[in-house]
Amino acid sequence: MKNYTITVNGNVYDVTVEENGAGAAPAARPAAAAAPAQAPKAAPAAPKAAAGAGSIQVKAGAAGKVFKIEASVGQSVQAGDPVVIIEAMKMEIPVVAPEAGTVASIDVAVGDAVEAGAVLATLN
């Protein structure tokens, strides 16, 4: 068993993971094969983020799928307001504005797969 400390959207979780010798190797291969399939979806978001006029980036705290977009371009948000909801492991995780501002761009669409740290939106 291995212990990890994980931070998601500022919340700290202590996690204990049991290693399965037989199941670990096959699981790693499909995950590696799935990564290139997700890369094309993440690549189009990068040009949108570069084109976005916002200087404040709203980044995903965890990998998952975009479940819902809570804010729209031009909308005023306060620090802590949800901008995008990500679904990961059957949980809805809100991605919140890091500070007050106006939404300059939304760089993802509902259903997009995103990696942890990916820019989802920008604020001014």
C-alpha positions in Angstrom: 0.0 0.0 0.0 1.1 3.5 -0.8 -0.1 6.7 0.8 -0.5 9.9 -1.2 -1.6 13.4 -0.5 -3.7 15.0 -3.2 -4.9 18.5 -3.5 -8.1 19.2 -5.6 -9.3 22.8 -5.9 -7.5 23.7 -2.7 -8.9 20.7 -0.7 -6.3 18.3 0.6 -7.0 14.6 0.7 -4.9 11.7 2.1 -5.3 8.6 -0.1 -4.1 5.1 0.5 -3.7 3.0 -2.7 -3.3 -0.8 -2.7 -1.0 -2.1 -5.4 -2.2 -5.1 -7.4 0.8 -6.7 -9.1 -1.3 -8.5 -11.8 -3.7 -5.7 -12.5 -1.2 -2.8 -12.6 0.6 -3.7 -15.8 -2.5 -4.2 -18.1 -4.2 -1.1 -16.7 -1.1 1.0 -17.5 -1.2 0.0 -21.2 -4.8 1.1 -21.9 -4.2 4.4 -20.0 -1.1 5.1 -22.2 -3.1 4.2 -25.3 -6.0 6.5 -24.2 -3.6 9.5 -23.7 -3.0 10.1 -27.4 -6.7 9.9 -28.1 -7.3 12.7 -25.5 -4.3 14.8 -26.8 -6.2 16.0 -29.9 -9.0 17.3 -27.8 -6.6 19.1 -25.5 -4.6 20.5 -28.5 -7.5 22.6 -29.9 -8.0 24.2 -26.4 -4.4 25.6 -26.5 -5.0 27.8 -29.5 -8.2 29.1 -28.0 -6.5 29.9 -24.8 -3.8 31.8 -26.6 -6.4 33.7 -28.6 -8.4 34.5 -25.4 -8.1 38.1 -24.2 -8.0 37.2 -20.5 -4.9 37.4 -18.4 -6.2 35.3 -15.5 -6.3 31.6 -16.3 -8.9 29.2 -14.8 -7.3 25.8 -14.7 -8.6 22.3 -14.1 -7.7 20.9 -10.7 -8.2 17.3 -11.8 -8.5 15.3 -15.0 -12.0 14.5 -16.2 -14.7 15.4 -18.6 -16.4 18.8 -18.9 -19.9 18.2 -17.5 -21.3 21.8 -17.5 -20.3 25.3 -18.2 -21.6 27.6 -15.5 -20.3 31.0 -16.7 -20.5 32.7 -20.1 -18.2 35.1 -21.9 -18.8 38.7 -20.6 -20.2 37.5 -17.3 -18.8 39.0 -14.1 -17.6 36.5 -11.5 -16.3 36.7 -8.0 -13.4 34.7 -6.5 -14.8 31.2 -5.7 -17.7 31.4 -8.2 -18.0 28.2 -10.3 -17.0 28.7 -14.0 -16.9 25.0 -15.2 -18.0 21.7 -13.7 -15.8 18.7 -14.4 -17.0 15.1 -13.9 -14.3 12.8 -12.6 -14.9 9.3 -11.1 -18.7 10.0 -11.0 -18.2 13.2 -9.0 -19.0 16.7 -10.1 -16.0 19.0 -9.3 -16.5 22.7 -9.6 -13.6 24.7 -11.1 -13.9 28.1 -9.6 -12.6 31.6 -10.5 -9.3 32.2 -8.7 -10.2 35.9 -8.3 -12.9 38.4 -9.3 -13.1 39.4 -12.9 -15.0 39.2 -16.2 -15.0 36.0 -18.2 -12.9 36.7 -21.4 -13.0 33.2 -22.9 -14.4 29.7 -22.4 -11.8 27.4 -23.9 -13.7 24.0 -23.6 -17.0 22.5 -24.6 -19.3 20.1 -22.7 -18.0 16.6 -23.2 -14.3 17.6 -23.7 -11.8 15.5 -21.9 -9.4 17.7 -19.9 -6.1 17.0 -18.0 -5.2 18.4 -14.6 -3.8 21.9 -15.1 -5.5 22.5 -18.5 -6.7 26.1 -19.1 -10.5 25.9 -19.2 -11.3 29.7 -19.3 -9.7 33.1 -18.9 -10.7 36.2 -17.0 -9.9 39.8 -17.3 
